[in-house]
Amino acid sequence: MADLVYPPVIVLIKSIWKYLDLRFTFEGDENIPQEGGAILAMNHIGYFDFAIVGTGVLPKKRYVRFMAKKEIFDNKLAGPLMRGMHHISVDRSNGSASFVAALRALREGEIIGIFPEGTISTSFEIKGLKSGAVRLAMESGVPVIPTIVWGSQRVWTKGVKKNITRQSVPITVRYCQPLYFAKDSDVEACEKQLRDVLISALHKVQEEYPDSHQGQRWAPVRLGGTAPAPLNL
């Protein structure tokens, strides 16, 4: 498919990163396939997550097609950009059309980005997962690459005033080893496996993060932060 919109948007996004003076660490890019379909199953802690995770894939000369809620596509400004970049609209009241669209893209060799938690985790912990990522992997036969982003919540997240000043925030993205789910696998067991990997990877990234979490609004209670306590762990 022709990509006329994605390249100029990337230029814009990179200029935003430069303005914000974000300090990125991208790890595990060897787990991103050079070609063929794959699913990035990502935790979700801030509004910039999709753009940050997509930035880390660019050295592979690949674009990520993100699944995003329909409301973004309905926006007069964002909608044409999302469609131009061939992202996939998700109608939460009827997800069958988005499932079919994502499956088609995977079979055509695209990388699909999914937030299996469904929405931003205000506790910054891994919430319960929806089954879409696992079911797509089972149906398409492509790998699921568990992906962790950490630090983006310090810039712009749900329920907190965004901070778009130059602040040299460190942000880590880790692309973990791929998981493969056979077509006849147990969906719940696969969801648990994916969630366990995400939790383990998140904790490791947090342990290695250069700034202290103690007393910070952007840090989970488990690490001494003051974010809202998780509801469903």
ABEGO torsion letter per residue (X at the ends): XBBAAAAAAAAAAAAAAAAAGBBBBBBGAAABBABEBBBBBBBBABAAAAAAAAAAAAAAGBBBBBBBBAAAAABAAAAAAAAAAGBBBBBAABAAAAAAAAAAAAAAGBBBBBBAAGBBBAAGBBBBBBAAAAAAAAAAGBBBBBBBBBGAAAABBBGBBBBABBAGBBBBBBBBBBBBBBAABBAAAAAAAAAAAAAAAAAAAAAABABBABGBAABBAAAGBABBBBAAX
